[in-house]
Every structure is written in structure tokens, then in C-alpha cells.
């Protein structure tokens, strides 16, 4: 079975396959939630090297505790909670080591609670799931324009995706309309 065929599986199916030792199911699960996991350390303002450490630690914890995840339909919640806890652990450790606030890329928002961060991460994941349902061309364009950390200009998008520069705007509009429709069908505003 090709790796891309795994994308059609639900989280509970992937979890069951992971527990049976299916490496491709694990890769698919990690691919599906990679941005969710990375978005949380970014929200905390952690530098990239810490975000990478958080990602590795969370993946390892999921691998170790996958059989204990009570509701495999809510794996995104488990990941958001575990990632948030890992970020807090890094911040606490740095504060103890240096006796001061650790280095962060931007100040933490004092108005944002942990629950706010978790809810925001879940909304981002819902958006990513909806993007995954788009046709390949739309999915690639939306990911490059809105989800990729690197910012591409239209010439670079033309080179990467082969879409004529003059067509990028109209195609983007059609893709965003499709995405809105998917989100509306899911009851997401």
C-alpha cells in the first residue's frame, strides 16, 4: 500500500495500525499532526531549537504512551496538552538554570491562558485537516501561501508548483472557496 493511501485512514485506524507495528501508519500520524505540535512552542515564543526538541519529545511520548491514549479520536487534544506541558517544562527548567526568564523569540502574551493556547492549537488542527481534504493542487497552493513558515512570492510559487503567475490569484480564490465549504460542512466558522 502506498504511503499516500494512509492519509485516508482516520486517527483511530492509524492508532490501531501503529499499535500493530505499522511504521507507515506512524509516519502518517506524525505528518498529520506535525504542524499542531510545532505551533504550540511557537505560540510560547520558544526558539526553533527548543521547538525541535519539543517535537521530538512529544513524538517519543506519544510512541511510548499510544496504548494508553484513552480516546484515540481525540489524539489532537492529547498532543496539544502534552506539547503544552513540555513547553512549560522547558520554560521552568530554563528559569531554574538561569534564575531568569529564558530566551524567547517574542514575549509571551500574558492574556493567553493555557486553555486559550490549547483551543487555538485545536482550531489550527481543524483547519489543517480541512486543507488535507482539498485536491492536491489546491492543498499545495494553500500550504505554500498560508501554512509554510517560508514566505514565497508568486514567481517562486510558479517554479515550485508550475502554476502561471497570472493564475495564482484566481486559483487561490477558488481554493479558498472550497476550503470555506469544507469548514462550513464541518460546522467550523
C-alpha positions in Angstrom: 0.0 0.0 0.0 1.4 3.4 -0.9 2.1 6.0 1.9 -0.4 8.4 0.4 -3.2 5.8 0.8 -2.7 6.0 4.6 -3.9 9.6 4.6 -7.4 8.4 4.1 -7.4 6.5 7.4 -9.0 8.1 10.5 -6.9 8.7 13.6 -8.4 5.6 15.4 -7.5 3.4 12.4 -4.0 4.8 12.3 -3.5 4.3 16.1 -4.6 0.7 15.8 -2.2 0.2 12.9 0.6 1.9 14.9 0.0 -0.4 17.8 0.3 -3.4 15.4 3.7 -2.0 14.4 2.9 -0.4 11.1 5.7 2.2 10.5 3.8 3.9 7.7 0.8 4.5 9.9 3.1 6.1 12.5 4.7 8.3 9.8 1.2 9.3 8.6 0.1 10.2 12.1 3.2 12.3 12.7 2.8 14.0 9.3 -0.8 14.8 10.1 0.0 16.4 13.4 3.4 17.9 12.8 2.2 21.5 12.5 0.0 21.2 15.5 3.0 20.1 17.6 5.2 22.9 16.2 2.6 25.6 16.6 2.5 25.4 20.4 6.2 26.1 21.1 5.9 28.9 18.5 2.9 30.3 20.4 5.0 30.2 23.6 7.7 32.1 21.7 10.4 29.3 22.1 13.3 29.5 19.7 13.4 26.9 16.8 15.9 24.7 18.5 13.6 24.3 21.5 10.6 23.8 19.2 12.5 20.9 17.6 13.3 19.4 21.0 9.6 19.7 22.0 8.6 18.0 18.8 11.0 15.1 19.3 10.0 14.7 22.9 6.3 14.8 22.2 6.6 12.2 19.4 8.6 9.9 21.7 6.0 10.3 24.5 3.2 9.5 22.1 5.1 6.4 20.9 5.6 5.3 24.5 2.0 6.0 25.6 0.0 5.4 22.5 -1.6 2.3 24.0 -2.7 4.5 27.0 -4.4 7.2 25.0 -7.9 6.9 26.3 -9.8 8.3 23.3 -7.9 7.8 20.1 -10.4 10.0 18.3 -9.1 13.0 20.3 -5.4 12.4 19.7 -5.0 16.1 18.8 -6.2 17.1 22.3 -3.6 14.7 23.8 -0.9 16.1 21.6 -1.8 19.7 22.4 -1.9 19.0 26.2 1.4 17.1 26.1 3.1 19.7 23.9 1.9 22.5 26.2 3.3 20.7 29.2 6.6 20.1 27.5 6.9 23.8 26.7 6.2 24.7 30.3 8.8 22.2 31.4 11.4 23.8 29.2 10.5 27.3 30.4 10.6 26.2 34.1 13.9 24.4 33.6 15.5 27.4 31.9 14.2 29.7 34.7 15.7 27.5 37.4 19.0 27.2 35.5 19.5 30.8 34.8 17.4 32.4 37.5 15.6 34.5 34.9 13.2 34.3 32.1 14.5 32.1 29.3 15.2 33.3 25.8 12.1 33.5 23.7 11.6 34.8 20.2 8.8 37.2 21.2 7.2 38.0 24.6 4.5 35.6 25.9 1.0 37.0 25.8 0.0 37.4 29.4 -3.7 37.4 28.4 -3.3 34.0 26.8 -4.1 31.1 29.2 -3.1 27.5 28.6 -6.6 26.7 27.7 -6.6 29.5 25.1 -3.4 28.0 23.7 -4.9 24.5 23.6 -8.1 25.8 21.9 -6.1 27.7 19.4 -4.0 24.7 18.6 -7.1 22.6 18.1 -8.6 25.1 15.7 -5.4 25.2 13.7 -5.5 21.4 13.5 -9.1 21.5 12.3 -8.0 23.9 9.6 -5.1 21.7 8.6 -7.5 18.7 8.5 -9.8 20.6 6.2 -6.8 21.6 4.0 -5.9 17.9 3.7 -9.3 17.3 2.0 -8.6 19.7 -0.8 -7.5 18.4 -4.2 -3.7 18.1 -4.4 -3.2 21.4 -6.4 -5.3 23.4 -4.0 -3.7 21.8 -1.0 -0.2 22.6 -2.2 -1.1 26.2 -3.0 -2.8 26.8 0.3 0.0 25.2 2.2 2.6 27.3 0.5 0.7 30.6 0.8 -0.6 30.3 4.3 0.9 27.4 6.3 4.5 27.2 5.2 6.9 29.1 7.5 8.9 30.3 4.5 7.2 33.0 2.6 7.1 32.5 -1.2 6.4 35.2 -3.8 4.4 34.3 -6.9 7.5 33.7 -9.1 8.7 31.1 -6.5 5.2 29.5 -6.4 5.3 29.3 -10.2 8.7 27.5 -10.0 7.6 25.2 -7.2 4.1 24.3 -8.4 4.2 25.1 -12.1 1.2 27.5 -11.8 1.4 30.5 -14.1 1.9 33.7 -12.1 -1.3 35.3 -13.5 -3.3 32.2 -12.5 -2.2 32.0 -8.9 -4.7 34.7 -7.6 -7.8 33.2 -9.3 -6.8 29.6 -8.3 -6.2 30.8 -4.7 -9.7 32.3 -4.6 -11.3 29.1 -5.9 -9.2 27.0 -3.4 -10.2 29.3 -0.5 -13.9 28.9 -1.5 -13.5 25.1 -1.5 -11.8 25.3 1.9 -14.7 27.5 3.3 -17.2 25.0 2.0 -15.4 22.1 3.8 -15.1 24.1 7.0 -18.8 25.1 6.8 -19.8 21.4 6.3 -17.9 20.6 9.5 -19.6 23.4 11.3 -16.4 25.4 11.7 -16.7 29.2 11.3 
